[in-house]
Amino acid sequence: MFSLETSLGRILFAVFAQIVCLMTAIFGMSCAGERDKWRGIIKFVSCLAVSCVWLITGAASFSYFVFSRSLLWLAAHTAWGALGVVPFVFSLFKTWKKGETAVWKETVWGVMTVLLFCGSLSVLLYYECVAEAVPLSYKLFHEKCLEVIFLCLIPPVSLFFTPVFSISALVLGTLRKKLSGFLKNLLLLAAAPGAFLAFTVTVARQLDKIHSGQPDNILTMLAAAVSWLMFMFLPYGFMLLRGKKEKDKMKFYNGLVGLEAVNSFMLGLFLLAYICRNR
């Protein structure tokens, strides 16, 4: 019999909840695309991404505090995550002022996606971290709880946001400049992961030198870090700014989804690195 008190039950519940959230997100994207074509889809998925980052920020922030009532702060974390509906509500009011009433459909699906994800995550946190592992007099947001949160966030970040934003960047590049636009975006999408790989190799070599007693070069690691950050933000950042300056909406959105694709990919890596840090 299905029960959230067992590990298998919690895993099945998490998978089911993610599938339901994926379906509501797809329905929202469909409504947004019907209303405003590719611009509507990009705006809808961007609002979901903001809600996801908001949730991660709350989880990471709460982990630095010790509270006496775990259930109270589980409720606080749930309320924090539920505030992720704000981007959709703000978009609704903004478009209604312009007379676009059809936006309410995608808003409903977006709000449902955020609330379903936050609610299911809170249920998992209760059974995984409160009901069994953590007494009420202890801190709720300890390492195990963060692992539960980040494990639930890896699929949407890595399997939804990253592919959707990457494909959108390639499609917009193709629409703008055909084959050259596609190849340019493919290169730009690979720039940040490539720079991160170079940064990782450089740091690993310098750490090996330190452990072996050889003279290290901190400036080399600093230069590698700066180069990685530049490749992560500047290429698509310049495209976004140029699109805004030139009032070229397609170029602007191409830069926007490119930035979101690169940062989603890196965020997925960092979440995975946290989960695997002691293994």
DANORKA-V909134 format. One record per backbone hydrogen bond with DSSP energy under -1.0 kcal/mol. NH is the residue of the N-H (numbers start at 1). CO is the residue of the C=O. Records with the same first field share a line. If there is no record, write none. Layout:
NH=CO, CO
This chain:
6=3
10=6
11=7
12=8
13=9
14=10
15=11
16=12
17=13
18=14
19=15
20=16
21=17
22=18
23=19
24=20
25=21
26=22
27=23
28=24
29=25
30=26
31=27
32=28
33=29
34=30
35=31
36=32
37=33
39=36
40=36
41=37
42=38
43=39
44=40
45=41
46=42
47=43
48=44
49=45
50=46
51=47
52=48
53=49
54=50
55=51
56=52
57=53
58=54
59=55
60=56
61=57
62=58
63=59
64=61
65=62
70=136
73=69
74=70
75=71
76=72
77=73
78=74
79=75
80=76
81=77
82=78
83=79
84=81
85=82
86=83
89=85
90=86
91=87
92=88
93=89
94=90
95=91
96=92
97=93
99=96
100=95
101=99
104=101
105=102
107=103
108=104
109=105
110=106
111=107
112=108
113=109
114=110
115=111
116=112
117=113
118=114
119=115
120=116
121=117
122=118
123=119
124=120
125=121
126=122
127=123
128=124
129=125
130=126
131=126
138=135
142=140
146=142
147=143
148=144
149=145
150=146
151=147
152=148
153=149
154=150
157=153
158=154
159=155
161=156
162=157
164=160
165=161
166=162
167=163
168=164
169=165
170=166
171=167
172=168
173=169
174=170
175=171
176=172
177=173
178=174
182=178
183=179
184=180
185=181
186=182
187=183
188=184
189=185
190=186
194=190
195=191
196=192
197=193
198=194
199=195
200=196
201=197
202=198
203=199
204=200
205=201
206=202
207=203
208=204
209=205
210=206
211=207
212=208
213=210
214=209
221=217
222=218
223=219
224=220
225=221
226=222
227=223
228=224
229=225
230=226
231=227
232=228
233=229
234=230
237=233
238=234
239=235
240=236
241=237
242=238
243=239
244=240
245=241
246=242
248=243
252=248
253=249
254=250
255=251
256=252
257=253
258=254
259=255
260=256
261=257
262=258
263=259
264=260
265=261
266=262
267=263
268=264
269=265
270=266
271=267
272=268
273=269
274=270
275=271
276=272
279=276
